[in-house]
Every structure is written in C-alpha cells, then in structure tokens.
C-alpha cells in the first residue's frame, strides 16, 4: 500500500471516529445540562409539577417582590400578560394571582406557557401549587380566559434575594396538538 493511500485511510478513520464522538457528545449534552443546572441551581428552571403547600410559619418580617413578565412567541395571535405586574409577598405565604389570555384569531388555538424564574438561584424556592403552565391552554376563536397561578416562596430563600421575576413565554402548539390527535386516530 502506498504512503498517500495509507494516510488517507487513517484520516478517513479519524474523521469517522471524530464524527461519531461529536454526535454522541451532542446527544448526551441535553441530559448533562439538565443535571448540571439542577445540581447547581442555575438556569431559573422551576419545577414542572404542582407543589403541595403545607402550612409553614409565614415570615412577616420579610417582604419579597415578585415581578411577572409575559411574552408571546413568534406570530401567535394572542394577547397574554399578567393581571398585575408586581406584588409583595411574605415567604411562606400562599398567594393567588392570574394571567390574562385572549385569542385574537378567527380559529381556535392551543397555547403552552413555559416558565422561568430569575435570578436562577431563586427558582428552587419558588413553588407553584396551581399554574396554567402545567397544562395546555385551548382557547376558542376570539375568546379570552383568566389563567390562575397560586404559589408561595419558600421561607429558606436566601436573604440576599429581594426580588424574584417569574417570566412566561407562550408558544402556539396547535399544529402539534392536531398532529397528535390525528396520529392517535390512525392507530
């Protein structure tokens, strides 16, 4: 075998192995990222299921400001926002508020809200007992809805955190919902 052919073959083997290694790393990156964020308490990713509220001693000496932000992703024809932009709560206190949604289109749509808490270290202390983000939100054409949110801030929230910002991004999942229904009917 000539020298150029052998080096070409070695290069090809190296490229194939490198590609397989990069694919494997990319495939494992999402679960590794989730574990890292959960372990370090970063990324502002709150829990995805309802917390159970157990009566705790409410810290009346301390006040936390909760700010609410909402946005609609892309060209989804909905109005979506908090009923109030900011409230003051005491750690351990069960608080109720709501977001308002209105479908501006002439057809029914399904939305899904994805939450985020800032600063990221505060996400572990922000507990939702009821949230519209746990479920998909179907809304008829030109209809509006009040979407409930019930939460409490854990009294163990570090003293350095005085403000938590809860942000929701609303996504149009109508096409995904329709595809899932059609796929279920085909079975």
C-alpha positions as CSV (number, residue, x, y, z in Angstrom):
1,X,0.0,0.0,0.0
2,X,1.4,3.4,-0.9
3,X,2.0,6.1,1.6
4,X,-0.7,8.5,0.4
5,X,-3.4,5.8,0.4
6,X,-2.5,4.7,4.0
7,X,-2.5,8.3,5.3
8,X,-5.9,8.9,3.5
9,X,-7.3,5.8,5.2
10,X,-6.0,6.9,8.6
11,X,-7.5,10.4,8.0
12,X,-10.9,8.9,7.0
13,X,-10.9,6.6,10.1
14,X,-10.1,9.6,12.3
15,X,-12.8,11.7,10.7
16,X,-15.4,9.0,11.1
17,X,-14.5,8.4,14.8
18,X,-14.5,12.1,15.4
19,X,-17.9,12.5,13.9
20,X,-19.3,9.6,15.9
21,X,-17.8,11.1,19.1
22,X,-19.3,14.5,18.4
23,X,-22.7,13.0,17.7
24,X,-22.5,11.1,21.0
25,X,-21.5,14.2,22.9
26,X,-24.3,16.3,21.3
27,X,-26.8,13.6,22.1
28,X,-25.7,13.5,25.8
29,X,-25.4,17.2,26.2
30,X,-29.1,17.9,27.0
31,X,-29.4,15.5,29.9
32,X,-26.0,16.6,31.2
33,X,-27.0,20.2,31.0
34,X,-30.3,19.5,32.9
35,X,-28.4,17.6,35.7
36,X,-25.8,20.3,35.9
37,X,-28.4,23.1,36.2
38,X,-30.4,21.1,38.8
39,X,-27.3,20.4,40.8
40,X,-26.0,24.0,40.8
41,X,-29.5,25.6,41.0
42,X,-29.0,27.7,37.9
43,X,-31.0,28.4,34.7
44,X,-34.1,29.6,36.5
45,X,-35.9,26.4,35.6
46,X,-38.8,26.0,38.1
47,X,-40.5,22.7,38.9
48,X,-42.8,21.4,36.2
49,X,-45.4,19.9,38.5
50,X,-47.5,21.3,41.3
51,X,-46.0,21.7,44.8
52,X,-48.0,20.7,47.8
53,X,-48.5,23.5,50.2
54,X,-48.0,22.6,53.8
55,X,-48.7,25.3,56.3
56,X,-45.4,26.9,57.4
57,X,-44.6,29.8,59.6
58,X,-45.0,32.9,57.4
59,X,-42.1,35.3,57.8
60,X,-44.0,38.6,58.3
61,X,-40.7,40.4,58.9
62,X,-39.5,39.9,55.4
63,X,-41.1,41.0,52.1
64,X,-40.2,39.7,48.7
65,X,-41.1,41.5,45.4
66,X,-42.5,39.2,42.8
67,X,-42.4,40.6,39.2
68,X,-44.4,39.0,36.4
69,X,-43.4,39.1,32.7
70,X,-45.1,37.5,29.7
71,X,-44.4,37.3,26.0
72,X,-46.0,35.5,23.1
73,X,-43.5,33.6,20.9
74,X,-43.5,34.3,17.2
75,X,-46.6,35.3,15.3
76,X,-49.1,33.7,17.6
77,X,-52.2,35.9,17.5
78,X,-52.8,36.1,21.3
79,X,-52.7,38.8,23.9
80,X,-51.1,37.4,27.0
81,X,-50.0,39.1,30.2
82,X,-50.1,39.2,34.0
83,X,-53.2,40.6,35.7
84,X,-50.7,42.6,37.9
85,X,-47.1,43.3,37.1
86,X,-45.7,43.2,40.6
87,X,-46.8,42.1,44.1
88,X,-45.2,42.0,47.5
89,X,-45.4,38.6,49.4
90,X,-44.1,37.2,52.7
91,X,-42.1,34.0,52.5
92,X,-44.3,31.0,53.3
93,X,-47.5,32.9,52.4
94,X,-49.8,31.3,49.8
95,X,-50.5,33.9,47.1
96,X,-53.1,33.9,44.3
97,X,-52.9,35.9,41.0
98,X,-53.7,35.3,37.4
99,X,-52.6,35.9,33.8
100,X,-55.0,37.0,31.1
101,X,-55.1,35.5,27.6
102,X,-57.1,36.4,24.5
103,X,-57.2,34.6,21.2
104,X,-57.3,37.4,18.5
105,X,-57.6,34.9,15.6
106,X,-60.7,33.6,13.9
107,X,-59.8,30.0,14.7
108,X,-59.3,28.0,17.9
109,X,-55.7,27.8,19.1
110,X,-53.8,25.8,21.8
111,X,-51.1,27.5,23.8
112,X,-48.5,26.2,26.2
113,X,-46.7,28.6,28.6
114,X,-43.1,27.8,29.6
115,X,-42.0,29.5,32.9
116,X,-38.6,30.8,34.0
117,X,-37.5,32.4,37.3
118,X,-34.8,35.0,37.8
119,X,-32.4,35.0,39.5
120,X,-31.8,31.3,38.8
121,X,-30.8,30.6,42.4
122,X,-34.4,31.6,43.4
123,X,-36.1,29.0,41.2
124,X,-35.7,26.3,43.8
125,X,-37.6,28.5,46.3
126,X,-40.5,29.5,44.1
127,X,-43.2,26.9,44.4
128,X,-46.4,26.8,42.3
129,X,-49.3,24.8,43.8
130,X,-51.5,25.6,40.8
131,X,-50.4,27.0,37.4
132,X,-51.8,27.3,33.9
133,X,-48.3,26.3,32.7
134,X,-48.9,22.7,33.9
135,X,-51.5,22.2,31.1
136,X,-52.1,23.2,27.5
137,X,-54.5,26.1,27.1
138,X,-57.1,25.7,24.3
139,X,-58.8,28.9,23.5
140,X,-61.7,29.3,21.0
141,X,-61.7,32.0,18.3
142,X,-61.9,35.5,19.8
143,X,-62.2,34.0,23.3
144,X,-60.4,35.2,26.4
145,X,-59.5,33.4,29.7
146,X,-58.2,34.1,33.1
147,X,-55.4,31.7,33.9
148,X,-54.8,31.1,37.6
149,X,-51.5,31.0,39.4
150,X,-51.2,30.0,43.1
151,X,-47.7,30.0,44.6
152,X,-45.6,30.5,47.7
153,X,-42.0,31.4,48.2
154,X,-40.1,29.1,50.5
155,X,-39.0,30.8,53.7
156,X,-35.5,29.3,53.2
157,X,-35.0,31.8,50.3
158,X,-31.5,33.3,50.8
159,X,-31.7,36.8,52.4
160,X,-29.7,38.2,49.5
161,X,-32.6,37.7,47.2
162,X,-35.2,40.5,47.5
163,X,-36.9,40.2,44.1
164,X,-37.9,37.2,42.0
165,X,-39.1,37.6,38.4
166,X,-41.4,35.0,37.0
167,X,-41.4,35.1,33.2
168,X,-43.7,33.1,30.9
169,X,-43.3,32.6,27.2
170,X,-46.4,31.4,25.4
171,X,-46.0,29.0,22.4
172,X,-48.5,28.1,19.8
173,X,-48.8,24.3,19.9
174,X,-52.0,23.9,17.8
175,X,-50.2,22.1,15.0
176,X,-48.5,19.7,17.4
177,X,-51.8,19.1,19.2
178,X,-53.6,18.4,15.9
179,X,-50.9,16.0,14.7
180,X,-51.1,14.1,18.0
181,X,-54.9,13.8,17.7
182,X,-54.6,12.6,14.0
183,X,-51.8,10.1,14.9
184,X,-54.0,8.7,17.8
185,X,-57.0,8.3,15.4
186,X,-54.8,6.5,12.9
187,X,-53.9,3.8,15.4
